[in-house]
Amino acid sequence: MLDYIFLATFVAVGAIFVPGVVWLGSLFRPSRPSAVKSSTYECGETTIGTAWVQFNVGYYLFALLFLVFDVEMIFLYPWASVFTSIGVVALIEGVIFIAILAFGLLYAWKKGALEWV
């Protein structure tokens, strides 16, 4: 029961602290809005035209696939470090995991998600 009281106290303090600090900051920071501050800023250069530019969705798919497979491969490092002590069950689970990743990569390749054009 005592653990729940500590947890509730922690959540309550966090729920009060975050808005309280934001409110306290609004009291002390200067507020001088101007047209220059509200304008679009891009790397120190003045913008030309609209900021709306459409990119090929293939770039996003390629980046997401890279992140997914990169993060999933990170899961193999702890598995490989204790592989000898776990045994055959770990080998079977590792093969299944790599097979699922290979199937996902093959599926993305067949759907054309890895094409640049």
Secondary structure, DSSP 4 states (H G I P E B T S, - for coil): -HHHHHHHHHHHHHHHHHHHHHHHHHHHS-----HHHHS--BTTB---S-S--PPPHHHHHHHHHHHHHHHHHHTHHHHHHTHHHH-HHHHHHHHHHHHHHHHHHHHHHHHTTT---
